[in-house]
Amino acid sequence: MGDLVDRIRERIEAGRFRVSDHAQGRLDERGILLSDILASVVSWTIVETYPTGRMTPDAVHAVLVTVYLPDKDKWDEHSTTRRKA
């Protein structure tokens, strides 16, 4: 997935991305600045990808879908997987 991460970062750095309405709402709701999110692009991690076939390798779309502040009671130690209830 390293190549995918690099291609997404390149699009972010080139300004070729969009912020979903959901993500913008979360940013506003939580008082997080988009500029702070974008400044952290070097440390971003892919948490989930679409199933094979939905997007071709050349069709990389950089879309900020959601923004969350992981609650240690709800997320694993890596903040990438929700804990089972």
N, C-alpha and C positions, 0 to 999 in steps of 0.2 A: 504494500500500500504506500510505500515511500514515494514512488513516482506520482501517485495520485495526490498525495499531500503537497508535493512540490508544485504540481500544476495548479492546485487550488490556491496556494500561496502566491504564485505568479499572477493569477487573475486578481486576487485581492490587492496586491501591490500595484497593479496596473489600473485599479479602479473599475475592473470589469466584474462586478458582482452586484447583487441586489439584496435588500433586507426585506424579508417577508413581513406582512402586516402583523403576524403573530409575534415575530421577533421584536419588531419596533414597539409593540404593546408591552412586551416583557421588559425591554430596556427602559421605557417610560415608567412602568409600574415599579421597577426596582431602583430607579434613579441611577442607571448605569449609562455612561456616555459611549456612543458608538466609537468615538475616537480611541477610547481606552480598550475596547474590544479589538479594534483593528491594530492597535499598537502591540497587542499580544500575539499576533498571527504567527510569529516564529515558534511559539510553544503550543500551537493548536494540535489537537489530536482528532482523528476521525473516530467517532463513537459508533456510527451506523452507516451502512451503505445500502443502496437499492439492490434488489436481486439481479443476477446476471441477465442481460438482455434488455433491461429497462433503459439503460444508458450505454451507449457504445464507449469504448475507451477514449475516442476522440471527442466525445460530447461531454466535456466536463463543465458543469455549471456550478459556480460558486454562489451559493445562496445561504445566508444566515437564516436558519429556520427557527431556532429558539435560543433563549438565553436563560441559564439557571445558575443559582448559587447552591451547590450541592449540600444537602443536609446529611451529616454523617450517619444519622439514624435511618435515612431512606436510601442512601447510595453506598456502594462498596468502597473499599479503601482507595480505589483509583478514581472514584467519582464518575465511573462510566456505565455502571450497571445498577439498576434499582434493586434494593434488597426485597426479598419475598416477604409479604405481609404475614 
